[in-house]
């Protein structure tokens, strides 16, 4: 499950629980729309236990997307799914402050 929060040129997608491929496709589509509108987009994975590794390529395809709070396990899944080059940050605050 994910929740979209938009304000002043920043979009945060807070994700929860397990993210199957269809959910990751929805997250990537929402992120792509927000990026196309000029927003900074951060996907908060701090409350995610598992994600479908094949969805990583969908996240990689969103230019400038930032991932926050991913556990080492989630990072490994993202990399296994082809998500090399995805920008990781330790938490939401760091992702929002990054230059």
Phi and psi in degrees as a GROMACS rama.xvg file:
@    title "Ramachandran Plot"
@    xaxis  label "Phi"
@    yaxis  label "Psi"
@TYPE xy
-140.661  154.316  UNK-2
-126.104  131.451  UNK-3
-96.2641  131.526  UNK-4
-130.599  122.306  UNK-5
-121.252  138.249  UNK-6
-164.339  138.376  UNK-7
38.3624  54.2017  UNK-8
77.7295  11.8923  UNK-9
-127.841  131.215  UNK-10
-119.351  126.684  UNK-11
-116.225  126.341  UNK-12
-106.16  107.848  UNK-13
-92.3385  122.329  UNK-14
-109.537  150.549  UNK-15
-136.164  146.806  UNK-16
70.1152  -127.849  UNK-17
-108.74  139.58  UNK-18
-115.03  99.4455  UNK-19
-70.5489  172.181  UNK-20
-56.1926  -44.0051  UNK-21
-62.0892  -38.8296  UNK-22
-68.153  -40.8938  UNK-23
-64.3873  -35.3801  UNK-24
-63.2282  -39.7596  UNK-25
-66.4233  -42.2831  UNK-26
-62.2165  -46.8358  UNK-27
-62.7735  -39.8249  UNK-28
-65.4515  -42.9316  UNK-29
-64.249  -40.8848  UNK-30
-64.4358  -42.348  UNK-31
-63.8916  -40.7424  UNK-32
-62.2659  -44.3982  UNK-33
-66.0283  -41.0757  UNK-34
-64.1164  -40.1551  UNK-35
-62.6364  -28.6043  UNK-36
-84.5717  1.43732  UNK-37
93.7502  5.43937  UNK-38
-81.2273  149.358  UNK-39
-74.4791  133.94  UNK-40
-124.051  127.545  UNK-41
-123.661  130.464  UNK-42
-102.19  115.159  UNK-43
-88.4861  112.277  UNK-44
-104.911  11.9515  UNK-45
-63.6242  -20.9425  UNK-46
-109.828  16.5341  UNK-47
-97.7534  130.655  UNK-48
-91.145  -33.822  UNK-49
-156.639  147.599  UNK-50
-138.948  154.192  UNK-51
-73.1064  118.567  UNK-52
-59.5267  -30.1604  UNK-53
-67.9143  -18.6864  UNK-54
-73.547  -12.7982  UNK-55
-60.6385  -37.0176  UNK-56
-64.5835  -30.7028  UNK-57
-67.3576  -38.9613  UNK-58
-67.8489  -39.529  UNK-59
-61.1835  -29.5093  UNK-60
-76.441  -6.22074  UNK-61
-95.1462  107.675  UNK-62
-64.4647  135.49  UNK-63
77.5532  7.20476  UNK-64
-69.7055  138.218  UNK-65
-115.757  134.8  UNK-66
-107.724  133.663  UNK-67
-122.418  142.278  UNK-68
73.5916  16.6113  UNK-69
-72.1557  132.296  UNK-70
-69.0719  163.777  UNK-71
-55.9819  -36.7425  UNK-72
-60.929  -47.1883  UNK-73
-65.3145  -38.6741  UNK-74
-59.4839  -43.7991  UNK-75
-61.4544  -41.2524  UNK-76
-63.9669  -42.0458  UNK-77
-61.6298  -46.0992  UNK-78
-64.8994  -40.447  UNK-79
-62.2021  -31.3791  UNK-80
-87.3007  6.17727  UNK-81
95.2794  19.721  UNK-82
-90.3218  29.0636  UNK-83
-63.8175  140.627  UNK-84
92.8657  -6.61713  UNK-85
-70.8759  139.074  UNK-86
-86.2036  114.132  UNK-87
-100.976  143.279  UNK-88
-133.724  148.911  UNK-89
-63.6527  -30.2293  UNK-90
-157.939  175.99  UNK-91
-61.6562  -42.3165  UNK-92
-59.8815  -45.0694  UNK-93
-64.5383  -39.897  UNK-94
-63.2975  -38.2829  UNK-95
-73.6543  -29.6158  UNK-96
-85.0542  -20.0359  UNK-97
-59.1736  142.138  UNK-98
